[in-house]
Amino acid sequence: MNTSIIVEPYTPIPNRLTVPVDSLDETVASYVKKHAVRWIYKRRVEYSSEAARTDEDQQQNTRKRQRLHPEIWYKEYTCHMAGEKRIRDQDTGKNGKPKEIQKKSKKQGCLAKLKAIVYKADPTNVVLITETEQNHIIGSLEDLQYLPLSDDAKALIETRLREGYRKRETRFANQQSNFRAPSSLIVHRDQMVHAEDVQNIYKKIQEAAYIRHPNVQESIKIWLNEELQEMRFYTYIDASFSTTFSFGFVSPWQARLLVVSTCICLDATHCVANVENGILYTIVVRHPLTGTGCPVANFYTNDHSMVPSGTFYCSFETLLA
């Protein structure tokens, strides 16, 4: 595995650049890694095939001045630091004084724009023109903190996390030894690996391990009807699942313990998922070998009545038979 990437200093932003139309999006995205500027798409303007529009005076053979456009279409992009910070009423603390703002805003009213133009004379290429200079220092430490890591740096972090490195170890390893820069100075955003950068990638790895569908309920159904049943789990989906998220499951070894148990307890845990008012009910029995509590059934719902959970427990009749 390649455990390092070469970090090159940023180069000045080109005032004019011509690239194939098919590579426009890729070229605009590369500005972040090459020139320390992130462009935000704003709008696209297309011109009709006609030279210009005419008005009602054309019927009288009198035409107004028409403007001929040499472009087929163009796209406009703004700097990611464009706009002004929205000022809201500050919250006050216990002493009545306004709380200090923890996070700075990257909005600095930057007027820099990038215009991608396709001319009629050369429809296969697009010309990138930079309009107005940035009002912030490109490549400074304060400026770099608002840029994202490059794809190469993210891939290296993800590789280390999947190999079993802890998040803290991954961050330090990437900062200290994995990036080979021409000097010891900070010349690129990839040399500044923040804790939230590693956490975001770690979260994506975790989500990819258990999310089976973009819709939460569909993902749960796939787990219950396909994944867990293939492992011989007992699964249950309540009729009110679409509104109450009521479902439960029992593994084979849990079912064997539940059958021989003579005393059970019911535990309720709140706030275990992002579903509002959700509760995880767990049936706990005394393990015959360790003598400690052991969970043997799990049921989740946001219905605080006992109707869904009672239906789940009644379904154990087939399990205990």
N, C-alpha and C positions, 0 to 999 in steps of 0.2 A: 504494500500500500504506500502511496505517495504521502508522506507526512509533512510536507511543506509546500508552500506556493510562493512564487516570486512576486514581491510587491514592488511595482514601479511607481515613481512619483507621478503626480498628475501633470498633464500637459495643458497648455492654454486652449481655450475654447475657440474652435475655428469660426471665423466670420462667415465663411461660405463653404459648403461641402456638397458634392454631387455623388449620389449613390443610386443603385437600381431601386425601382419602386417596391419590388418584393422584399427588400431588406430595410425598409423604412423603420418599422417598429423595432427591429433588432438594433439598428443604428441609434435611434433615440434612446433606447434603454442602455446602450453602452456608454452614454455620456456620464452616467453615474460613476462607472469604474475608471473611465479614462480622464474625465475632465472635472469631476467632483460637482456636477450639476444634475439635478433631477428635474425633468420636464413633466408637467402635468397637462394631459390632453384637455383642450378647451372646446374647440369646435372645428367643423369641416365645412367649407364653402365650395359649391360646385357651380360652374357656369354652363348655361344651355348652349346647344350647338349653334343657335342663331347668334348673329353678331350683336344685336341689341333689340330692345323692345321699341315698338312704335306706338304712338298715341292716336287719338281720334283724328288729329289733324292730317294723318296719312291719307284719309279718304279724300281730302281736298288737295292731295299732292304736295302738301307742305310737311316736311319732316323736321323734328327737332334734332339737335346735335346728339349723336350716338357715340357711346364709348366702347371701343373694341378692347376686349380682354385677351391678353396673350396666354392666360392660364387656362388649363382645363379644370383644375381644382387645387385647393390648398388647405392645409391643416395648420392650426395655431396651437402652440403650447406655451404655458406660462411657467415661471420658476416656482419651485415648491415652497419658496418663502414669500410668494406674492400674497397680497391681502393684508388686512389689519387684524390685530388681536381683538376678539370680542370681549368687551369689558362687562363683567357681571358683578352683581352685588356680592361683596365678600362676606363669608360666614364669620361670625364672631365666636370667640372662645368663652370659657367660663368667666373670665375676668371682664368680659364686655369689649375687649379689643379685637380688631380684625385679625383673622388668622393669616399667617404668612403664606404666600403662594409658593407651593413646593416645586411645581414644574414650570419652567419657562416656555414661552410660546416661540415657535420658529417663524411666525408671521412677522415680517419686517417691511412689508410694503414694497417688495422688490418688483420693479417694472420690466425686468428682462423677459424677452419673448423669443421663441423659436418658431420660424415659419417654414413649413415644408410645401414647396410649390412644384407642380407638374405643369410644364409649358407645352403648348400645342406643337412647338417645333421639335420637342424631344419627349414624347409621351412615355418612353420606357424608363426614364430617369427622373429622380426627384431632387430638387435643389433645397438644401437646408441653409437658411439664412438667420443669423443671430441678430436680433434687434434690441437695442438698448443694453447697456452694461449692468451687471449686478450691483446692488448697493451694499453688498456684504463681501467680506474678504474670502475669496475662494481658496479652500485648502487649509484655512486656519482651524485651530482646535475647536473653537466655538462653532465654526461652520460644519465641521465634520461630524459632530455629534447628532446632527439631524439627517445624516445620510444613512442608507441601509448598507449592510455588508454585501460584498459581491457574491455571486453564485458559487464561485470556487471556495470562498471562505465558509459559506453555509454548508457546502457539501463536505468539507473537511470536518467541521464540527459535528455534522450528522453521523459521519463515519465513526468518529471517536465515541460518540454516545451509544451507537449500536454495538460497539465492541465492548461496552461495559464500563467505560470511564464515567466517573461522577461529573456532575455539572461544574462543580468548582474546579476539579482537576482539568476538565476540558478547557475551561476558560484560561487558566494559567498556562497550560501547555501551548495553547495557540498564541498567546501573547509573548511568551518567553522564547520559544524555540522553533515554532512551526513556520514563521514568516521570515523569509530572507529578504531584507531590504538593503538598498545601497548604502545606507548609513544608519546610525542609531537614532536619528530623529524620526518623529512621527510624520510620515510623508503620505500616508494613505489611511482611509477609514478601516481597512482590514487589520491594521495594527491595533485598533481600539475595539477589543471584544468586550462588550458589556454583559453583565449578568442576565439582563432581559433578553439579549440576543440568543444566548444559550438556552434560556428557559423557553422561549418561543419555539425553537427547533425541537426541544425535548417534548413540549406539549404536542406538537404535530406528530412525533413518533408515537406517543402514547395514544393519541386519537386514531391514528391509522391502524393500531393494533386491535381496537374494539369497535370502531364505527363501521357498520356494514352498509349504511344507506344515509344520504343527507338528511332525510326525515327521521326524527328520533324514534317515532313509533314504528316505522317500517324497519328500522335497524333492530329494535327490540324483537319484533316478530321473526326476523331472520335468525336471530340468536336462539329464540325459543323453539321455533318450528324446524330449524335445520341444524344449527351448530350443536345445541345441547342435546337434541334428540338423537343425533348420531353418536353421542357419548352415553346414550341410554339414561339420560336425565328424565325425571318426571316434570313436565312443564304445564303451566296453567295460564290461560288468558281469559280474563273476565269479559262478560258481554258488554260491560260499560268501559272497556279499555280505551276507546277513542276519546272519552271525556275524563276518566279517572286514572288512567295509566295503571290500572290494576292488573298485576301479573305476579306469578310465583314460580319457583322451581325447587326441585329436590334432587340431589345426586344419588347414585346407587348406594354408596356406602352410608350416606345420611339416612336413606330409607331403611336400611338394615338396622341401624341404631334406633330409629324411631319405632320400629316394630317391637323391639324387645324392651323399650323403656316403660317404666311404670309411673314416672313422675316427670312432668314437663313444666317449663316456664315460658312466658311470652315476654319478649323484650321489644321495645319500640325506640327507634332512633330517628331523629328529625334531621333535616337539612343534609341529606346524603347525596342529593342531585340538584340540578338547576330547575327542577319542576317545582312550581310554587306549592307550598303546603304539603310536600311529599313526606311520607313516613315509611320507613323500612321496618316491617315486623319480622322478628326472628324467633323461631321456636328453639329453645335451648333445653337439652337434657343432660343428665349426669353421665359422663363417660364411664363405662364399666371398668376400664383399666386405670385411668388417671384419677378418676374421682372428681374431676373438674368439669365445669360447664362446657358443652360442645354444641354448636349450632347444627340443626338437622333440617331446617326448612326456612326459606326466605320468601317473603311476600311484600310487594311494594304497591303503594296506592297514595293518592292525594285525597281520597274520600275518608273523612274522619269518623264516619259511622262504621259499625261493625258488619254491615251487609256484605261488602266485597270480601273482606277477610274471612267472615264466617262461611261464605260460599267456598272459598279456597280450602278451608279446613274440612268442610264436609266432603270435598272431593277426595280426601284421603281414604275414603272407604274402598275405592278401587285399588289404592296403593297398598293398603294394609290387608287386603283380601289374600 
